Amino acid sequence: MEPTKYSWWRKMAQGIRNLLGLRELTPDEILEILDTARSFREVLERPIKKVPTLQGTTVVNLFFESSTRTRISFELAERRLSADVVNFAASGSSVSKGETLKDTARNIEAMKTDVTVIRHPSTGAPHFLSRLLKSPVINAGDGINEHPTQGLLDMFTIREKFGGLKGLNVCIVGDITHSRVARSNIFGLTKSGANVAVCGPRTLIPDYLPQLGVKVFYDIDAAIQWADILNVLRIQMEREAGGDFPSIREYRLYWGINRTRLERSKKPVVIMHPGPINRGVELDADIADGETSLILDQVTNGVAVRMAVLFLTGVKPS
Amino acid sequence: MKIYLKNARVVDLTGRLDGLFNIMIVDGRIQEIGTALGGNPVNYEINLQGKFVVPGLFDMHTHLREPGQEYKEDIASGIAAAANGGFTGIAAMPNTDPVVDSADVVKYVLDRARQSGLVDLHQIAAITESRKGERLSEMKDLAEAGAIAFSDDGSAVTNSQVMRRALEYSSMLNKVIIQHCEDPELTRSGSANESAETIRYGLKTQHRLAEELILARDLKLVEAFGGKYHATHISTSESVEVITDAKRRGLPITCDVTPHHLFLDDSILSSYDSDYKVNPPLRTKHDCEALVEGLKSGVIDAIASDHAPHAIHEKEVEFDAAPFGMIGLETTVGAVMTKLYHEQKMDIHKIASLLCANPRRILGLPIPVFELGAKAELTIIDPDCEWTVNPNEFKSKSRNTGFKGWRFKGSAVGIINDEKFFFSDRLR
């Protein structure tokens, strides 16, 4: 007996798609999103940054975890598509009264909403939701699993900068084990023909990661030599307390990205970061704000990519 | 009350009987076994053409949740599920609320079980007070009250000194210590096996070594201090190796495996369905194969369900938030017959040893026999009955099975236990 496969196309029969993760997408599906995002990116340059695409549709942003960038980015994307937007934050809601995710989501859907964007601290929560809801589900980050729209916007940004993805060397630096950004990037980039490496202390890189077609560096200087692009992840301060690595000081000394390190490289290296940045820890301020940094492009592109994803869910007003 | 079983293929583990027999059971005793019986009027006459009659099956690892969590399961529903699954005897783990760590709770459970009667319920008591792993429970008093073994199942006894004392103290009572092998520091918040497969799913993982570490330490303790030791629900190929080696050296140790660790692997977690969240976690395909080989070679002594009921609302949540465990009383025989009897061509006598004689031997219980005058305690198995696992048809209060939707070939279709009996709808 085969377990049920949940994919982007799962609800195709109803003309509806979910975005649960880049693991579930084919290379063509990823390209379709990136190409679609390009036309929405142009919309963002217009004086009036609004199109009527999702007029009459209601999008619910279910955020069970705090978020600034992703929540605002989704909300802007929704509003620029003329959707009606409802924001939900777990704190101060029925969740604090003990309501289950199932009840919360189904009750909201019962009010005739059309698409659900979910950010949740537990891996698989969007997949769980997609089985319960009739309308499309978009994963805005689940546990340590995936953050597909972040992966897509990173790919979009690289593609815009380099004109393509094939053959590029992308190195993700930091806490790989606990990073949904890393995982979505790995799935998306490897499917699109880029070479992917990770770099960080061994204790922050899963042993089985090479199974995903990924190269592993423990030495940041070797990684910088190899890479065209460094995607630098936020180091979460609580990992230090958890014993996953000795100290923030040691991390900064041996894996922090600074000018001295980058200048040792023979070729220029582009810097990306999904935010929020711990300036002076994983990334020095002058590099984050420097000319090789694509960090703000990532943020701008995020809105376009999310508009594309919302558009492609194929949602019809209920 | 007279029950007449005709044309049964009797699976006699003593080797005396082999072939088709008719069995006459009168008031819970085997009155006659032969090839040409009958004639007298009986209450039930059942033609068992094509079916096995095996000594009553025994599940040595179940959770009945009473006292304390009767909304998941209780003694009555657990016994009904056991009967439906083909078991005439079960042993219940002590991680109830309150924990079975005092004689009073043992007596309560055994008294409640006697009211149901159909299946013999045996109670396992906690090794340590409140299962905290710190102070020994009153083992002698618990044994006097009827506890048949000791286990802190759900967690391991990690303190080596406490484990040493438990082995020594229980050896006086000639009772087995059943260990749930897991180093909690290594498993921490992980809910899936750390593997080349689960790396794709982004779940918090735990390393397989957590099992072997405790197991290997325990074997050293048994070697040094004696005692009867049983490792329950072993799940890794390394555990099989460690036990193979220990048995070769003559250590008095035993172990069991669950059907889900035998037949389900961690690739099924791609759906994030919490029914597949169990502890120890589902391992790799390679481990499943090693466990089946362990059964064949005799290194693994028994199959036990680790029947762990949880209410629908507890499992219908995010994977991380769901409790560990799946139910198994009503799927064990189906899974074993499908995968071991039909696919692996395992002999039915071997299967009966794994599901009947060995678990009883480990716990020091008598094994049912087909002898004149003996208590009738038997299970009827239809090896060719094909059925689809539909949790809504279970007698258990819970629905959390990883075998939902599976097509099985082979089923228990009835039990007789003394004067009580249960015949399934599948008996035809």
Boltz contact constraints between the chains, C-beta under 6 A:
constraints:
  - contact:
      token1: [A, 1]
      token2: [B, 405]
      max_distance: 6.0
  - contact:
      token1: [A, 1]
      token2: [B, 406]
      max_distance: 6.0
  - contact:
      token1: [A, 3]
      token2: [B, 268]
      max_distance: 6.0
  - contact:
      token1: [A, 3]
      token2: [B, 271]
      max_distance: 6.0
  - contact:
      token1: [A, 4]
      token2: [B, 271]
      max_distance: 6.0
  - contact:
      token1: [A, 100]
      token2: [B, 317]
      max_distance: 6.0
  - contact:
      token1: [A, 102]
      token2: [B, 316]
      max_distance: 6.0
  - contact:
      token1: [A, 122]
      token2: [B, 318]
      max_distance: 6.0
  - contact:
      token1: [A, 122]
      token2: [B, 320]
      max_distance: 6.0
  - contact:
      token1: [A, 123]
      token2: [B, 202]
      max_distance: 6.0
  - contact:
      token1: [A, 123]
      token2: [B, 203]
      max_distance: 6.0
  - contact:
      token1: [A, 124]
      token2: [B, 272]
      max_distance: 6.0
  - contact:
      token1: [A, 124]
      token2: [B, 319]
      max_distance: 6.0
  - contact:
      token1: [A, 125]
      token2: [B, 318]
      max_distance: 6.0
  - contact:
      token1: [A, 127]
      token2: [B, 272]
      max_distance: 6.0
  - contact:
      token1: [A, 144]
      token2: [B, 202]
      max_distance: 6.0
  - contact:
      token1: [A, 145]
      token2: [B, 202]
      max_distance: 6.0
  - contact:
      token1: [A, 183]
      token2: [B, 202]
      max_distance: 6.0
  - contact:
      token1: [A, 206]
      token2: [B, 199]
      max_distance: 6.0
  - contact:
      token1: [A, 208]
      token2: [B, 196]
      max_distance: 6.0
  - contact:
      token1: [A, 208]
      token2: [B, 199]
      max_distance: 6.0
  - contact:
      token1: [A, 211]
      token2: [B, 196]
      max_distance: 6.0
  - contact:
      token1: [A, 211]
      token2: [B, 199]
      max_distance: 6.0
